[in-house]
């Protein structure tokens, strides 16, 4: 029983990290139909920038803030200069964003070197809650809390504010949204910035958990994609459920069937897609 | 589909073939190695061209078929000492089977969703290669694979004989694909790419065309994978990871979609670029990344496409349908 409880807890906490990464990705997908393979790089670069901030100032909150904002700016520049022209050209999007991912990977190697780092978590977030035989690391609880807050804020903004209504309108039908006077370009740019911001923030938060190292970008990217695909592109609820599902599948896969752990992750996704090509909550 | 006159169009390929046949004695062994790599990757790139160029289906998981072919060599020769005569049909057969299964799933989706589902399926294959250690030896891969034992008077252990072997494989794949795309079936693939609705109205079985194209494409890629493992003497999970799939996409886009020889050229350029640049600078990832972006920004229709457009602009040739 303890095994199951702790594995479920581990799965949920990893799912929380994935939600931070994939929440923005799904909005970008849903709104602009842009396949952004640079999203994993935002995660890694956010972690690196956060690392530098921690080294300089020692402040964890500042690291999250600076890392997230810096990478959001980078994402907007990339979008303004290249990506927004490639609407509807999937192949062009894939190749361009992979190109950026490779360039960012190399630049990160130049700036931060090839050694793996871990972002030091503040003392308040280290240690664990002990309940008899069970053991819950505080940092994992913190990640779940951050994801919950972000989910609630995103939900509130999307469902209860004017900007959110504009965003939903753009997801549903960008042309009609433009027709009724919504500045689709600006909304799109904002969503792209938000996606990069969340991914980079996740990079800082995750940097204290999975570490910051060359290759982390392409390692986490498929997970984010799985979440988005399973949940359905553009659906925040889908991203939330998808994250939990992927976190749990990944954890139980690795614990129970180590030889087939990636198979247990990707095969259910392929099965879901075969039944519902648009994902659980997606619309075509 | 009319470009320059057929005789004109043959001049360049024939000259290139003559050079490829005559060149080996004059090349350094390093360049010969890269040329061999290019020929094998050209097979994989051309197979993807059938899917991407002629059918308009961008697959992000094409390395899976390459991987199945390559692992067939690795597992069958290292465990069972199987010879080329066994490995080749098994490798290509397994790639066909894999494509037949993946095709059933992937062809339910189009556009972005097709890309995503092929990415996922490619990751399934990669995940098995990486984690199914008892079969694949995981991250270490399977090394020490012998060169193929073909009933020829000379051994394929040397660089030059193996080069000719790869060239023969390349020409075989090119021939098969050329016949397919110029057959009525191939023409109807282009028809499906241009308008599924129109083809359906005309009475074509659209899904079946896409499915057959998908399966054939996977089989040819598996053939390339078999040669790749024999060439490398090694097979590992990196042979079928996402970056390999994307690299093959780049080869096709760079060379020019729906031209077969374009993607082959693209394969050569990328193989040489990757290897030569890394000799001169450590920043080859940066340059490879720039190549990705540059292709889309400056040559969205690829090298062959750009050359054709230029030659059509200078001489009054009949209009070619937009790719």
Interface residues (C-beta under 8 A of the other chain):
Chain A: X29 X33 X35 X37 X82 X86 X89 X90 X91 X92 X94 X95 X96 X98 X99 X100 X101 X102 X103 X105 X106 X107 X109 X110 X218 X221 X222 X225 X226 X228 X229 X233 X258 X259 X260 X261 X262 X263 X265 X266 X267 X269 X270 X273 X274 X277 X278
Chain B: X52 X58 X60 X104 X105 X108 X109 X111 X112 X113 X115 X116 X117 X119 X120 X121 X123 X124 X126 X127 X128 X130 X131 X132 X133 X134 X242 X243 X246 X249 X250 X253 X283 X285 X286 X288 X289 X290 X291 X292 X293 X294 X295 X296 X297 X300
